[in-house]
Structure formats: structure tokens, C-alpha cells
Amino acid sequence: MGTPRLAPLFAGPKKAAALLDMTQAEFLSLVEGGALPRPVRIGGKIERWNMRQIEAILTGEAMKDDTPEW
């Protein structure tokens, strides 16, 4: 058996958009409009999206009482 593969904790806009089956431009437009969560900054320059938030969007768990958790 090999080493277990770890799931990423954060993703860039291209990967986050692909996981939601949309283009990067669509994804970033929804982020700017507040429909999707904003990225976190790592080291002050790098922006990444929290994969737990993306998974919560995919499963519907992000919406509680019609209000997004972010």
C-alpha cells in the first residue's frame, strides 16, 4: 500500500471554479458579487479558497436558513 493521499485544504480560483463546474471568470464574478465566499490570504499575497467552504456549497450545507455561512 502507498502513502494515503491528502485532500487539499485550499485551492486557487481555477481549481475552485472547476469543482463548482464553472469557468474561472464566472466563479470570480460570483465571489465579487458576494454569492460565493472570498478567498483567504496566505503570506499577504497568495489568495486561496477554503475547500471546506467549497464542499459545503456543493452539498448544500453552506446555506442554513437561506443565509450563506460566509
N, C-alpha and C positions, 0 to 999 in steps of 0.2 A: 504494500500500500504506500502511496505517495503522501506528501505533506498536504494536509487539508487546505483548500483554497479559501482565503478570507474574502468576504464581501467588502467592497469599498465603502467607506464611511461618508465620503464626499465625492461629488462629480462636477466636472466643468459643464458649461452650458450645452455643448454639443451632446454629451452623453445623457445629461438630464432631459434634454428635449427628446432624444431618441427613445428613452424609457417611457415617455408620455406620448409617443408616436406622433410627433410634430416636428416641424423644422425649427432650427435654432432661432430664426427670426420670429416665428410665432411664439415660441417659448419666451424669448426676451420681451416681446410686446406684452404678453400676459403678466410677466414679472413687473414691468414698468407700470402697468395698469392696476396692480395690486391683487390680481386674481391668483397669482402664484407667489410663493414666498421669495423674499430677497435672499441673495447669497450671503454667506459669511466671509469675512476677510481673514486670510491667513497671512501672517507676516506683514500686514498692512497693504499688500499689493495684489495678492492672489485671491480671486473670488471663486468660491465653490459652493455648491448646493448640498445641503444635508440630505443624505439618501433616505433617512428615516422619514423626513417630511415628504419626499417624493413617493415613497412606498405608501404613506398614509393617504396621499392623494389618489394613488392607484386603487387602493382598497376601499376608499370612501370614508376611512376613519378620520380624515382631516376635517371633515365637516360635522360639527356637532351643533345641533340646534340652528342649522343653516348659517353658521358663522365659522369661517376657517380658523384653525388654531394659530396661524401666524398673524 
